Amino acid sequence: MEETRTGNTTILVVEDYEDTSLAMRLALENQGYHILEAADGEQAVEVAERERPEIILMDLNLPRLDGFDAT
């Protein structure tokens, strides 16, 4: 079985529903990932530019700037 290395991997979770964001954060942190969060597309762009996460999990239906345009 291949070992997965998650210790240094940063994931940006972009989700406007707090319950969904919390569930995703807890599940990913439990697997050892470092989690950043954003609640709308504009915030996601700002966080991504500043923090440079390796992975972005982007909701497409977001306020202010949707996930398609943010991506």
DATASUL-V193574 format. One record per pair of residues at least 24 apart in sequence whose ideal C-beta (glycine too) atoms are under 7 Angstrom apart, sorted by the first residue. I is the first residue (numbers start at 1). J is the second residue. D is the distance in Angstrom with one decimal. If there is no record, write none. Layout:
I/J/D, I/J/D
This chain:
6/31/5.7, 6/32/3.9, 6/33/5.1, 7/32/5.6, 9/33/5.4, 9/34/6.8, 9/54/5.2, 9/55/6.8, 10/34/4.5, 10/36/6.3, 10/51/6.7, 10/53/4.3, 10/54/5.6, 11/35/5.7, 11/53/5.9, 11/55/4.5, 11/57/6.3, 12/36/4.6, 12/38/6.5, 12/44/6.7, 12/47/5.9, 12/48/5.8, 12/53/4.1, 12/56/4.6, 13/37/5.2, 13/57/5.1, 14/38/4.7, 14/44/4.2, 14/56/6.6, 14/57/6.7, 14/58/4.7, 14/59/5.6, 14/62/6.8, 14/67/6.7, 15/59/4.8, 16/40/6.2, 16/59/6.4, 16/62/5.4, 16/63/5.9, 24/57/6.8, 40/64/4.3, 40/65/6.4, 41/65/3.0, 41/66/5.8, 41/67/6.2, 41/69/6.2, 41/70/3.5, 44/70/5.0, 45/70/5.5
